[in-house]
Amino acid sequence: MTSSQSSMPLNRAAAHQAHGSVTSVTARQGDHASSQRAPLLKVQGLTKRFGGIAAVSEMALSVAPGSVVGLMGPNGAGKTTTVSLISGLLQCDTGTVEFEGAEIQRLPAHKIALLGIARTYQNIRLFSGMTTLQQVMSGYFARSGASMLGAFLGLPKSRAIGKQARANALELLERVGLAHRADVLAETLSYGEQRRVEIARALATNPRLLLLDEPTAGMNMQEATDIGRLVHELKDAGLAVLMIEHNVRLVMDFCEHVTVMNFGRLLANGTPQECMSHPQVKEAYFGKSDDANRFRTSS
Ligand SMILES: Nc1ncnc2c1ncn2[C@@H]1O[C@H](COP(=O)(O)OP(=O)(O)OP(=O)(O)O)[C@@H](O)[C@H]1O
């Protein structure tokens, strides 16, 4: 199966056809093996409106410590808005976001980052004019609160922290396979490489929860699989990951739990197999059950 076959394309019209059948939450909300541990992240009743648009409505999801959760849904389903509400980039209208048992939904983004939640963006957001290494070092400075400028200028007060940040960044670049690109301007890297720099920079903040917004967008299947493997390694190292991902193959291979949204709401929740075979999930993507057969992934 090719990567394009295994990725779920946007089918907004089909999603609209399915709208009537997705108003009730299906599957077993919050009831999965990994959530038998107390959740690291627990979202309940999360709602965000933009004027007349309910981007996220009464959304619920949870992420267990050290687990990888896939967040799926057709385009416009509310996935990025949900991640932005969790990371503090947006403020919710109502609902709660609990991280390690404490409510964080009213905290600003930088405080949420300091608590241990890092994210990447659907549209890559790297600083222009900075090398790959410096991009990743910036994550370390965000964590430590030290002056990045001072370290980059080699000011005596900032030398020690600059050294630590550099060693940490080099280790992370090694981990994402980009150590050999440390000294080039990040903007000259390929799209796939820039996505890996973003992940390394997020890791430099030393998170316990990593939010990835379409980390494999624009990648071929090999690059996407490499990202999947990296996510798996991070999980093995104890990190929890919530990953917006359209690539079904990747979700099947690397996520132990999937949450599916449609029209801002929770549509289904369960193992990848349960969600992929869920009639309302198929309908949300493809409208008709015949078309939905394409949705199945072979090996
Ligand atoms: N800042 C905003 N102002 C107004 N409407 C917005 C804003 N951000 C998102 N929306 C709307 O909210 C809805 C959900 O958008 P969101 O980007 O969260 O969906 P998504 O599931 O991430 O989609 P995609 O897969 O295309 O990235 C869409 O209708 C979108 O147009």
The ligand as a Tripos MOL2 file, in Angstrom:
@<TRIPOS>MOLECULE
LIG
   31    33     1     0     0
SMALL
NO_CHARGES

@<TRIPOS>ATOM
      1 N1         -8.6750   31.5060   14.5880 N.pl3     1 LIG1
      2 C1         -9.8060   31.0400   14.0370 C.ar      1 LIG1
      3 N2        -10.8030   31.8780   13.7100 N.ar      1 LIG1
      4 C2        -11.9630   31.4270   13.1780 C.ar      1 LIG1
      5 N3        -12.2090   30.1290   12.9170 N.ar      1 LIG1
      6 C3        -11.2480   29.2490   13.2080 C.ar      1 LIG1
      7 C4         -9.9960   29.6470   13.7860 C.ar      1 LIG1
      8 N4         -9.2380   28.5440   13.9750 N.ar      1 LIG1
      9 C5         -9.9680   27.5030   13.5350 C.ar      1 LIG1
     10 N5        -11.1680   27.9240   13.0800 N.ar      1 LIG1
     11 C6        -12.2400   27.0790   12.5590 C.3       1 LIG1
     12 O1        -12.4950   26.0880   13.5280 O.3       1 LIG1
     13 C7        -12.7530   24.8400   12.9120 C.3       1 LIG1
     14 C8        -11.7690   23.8060   13.4110 C.3       1 LIG1
     15 O2        -10.4760   24.1290   12.9000 O.3       1 LIG1
     16 P1         -9.1830   23.2850   13.2640 P.3       1 LIG1
     17 O3         -8.0310   23.9250   12.5530 O.co2     1 LIG1
     18 O4         -9.0770   23.1250   14.7160 O.co2     1 LIG1
     19 O5         -9.5180   21.8880   12.5950 O.3       1 LIG1
     20 P2         -8.5300   20.6680   12.2760 P.3       1 LIG1
     21 O6         -9.2690   19.4380   12.6240 O.co2     1 LIG1
     22 O7         -7.2270   20.8920   12.9200 O.co2     1 LIG1
     23 O8         -8.3940   20.7810   10.6950 O.3       1 LIG1
     24 P3         -7.1430   20.3870    9.7420 P.3       1 LIG1
     25 O9         -7.0420   18.8910    9.7430 O.co2     1 LIG1
     26 O10        -7.5570   20.9500    8.4320 O.co2     1 LIG1
     27 O11        -5.9340   21.0700   10.3040 O.co2     1 LIG1
     28 C9        -12.6900   25.0840   11.4030 C.3       1 LIG1
     29 O12       -13.9990   25.3420   10.9430 O.3       1 LIG1
     30 C10       -11.8270   26.3160   11.2990 C.3       1 LIG1
     31 O13       -12.1180   27.0540   10.1370 O.3       1 LIG1
@<TRIPOS>BOND
     1     1     2 1
     2     2     3 ar
     3     2     7 ar
     4     3     4 ar
     5     4     5 ar
     6     5     6 ar
     7     6     7 ar
     8     6    10 ar
     9     7     8 ar
    10     8     9 ar
    11     9    10 ar
    12    10    11 1
    13    11    12 1
    14    11    30 1
    15    12    13 1
    16    13    14 1
    17    13    28 1
    18    14    15 1
    19    15    16 1
    20    16    17 2
    21    16    18 1
    22    16    19 1
    23    19    20 1
    24    20    21 2
    25    20    22 1
    26    20    23 1
    27    23    24 1
    28    24    25 2
    29    24    26 1
    30    24    27 1
    31    28    29 1
    32    28    30 1
    33    30    31 1
@<TRIPOS>SUBSTRUCTURE
     1 LIG1         1 GROUP 0 **** ****
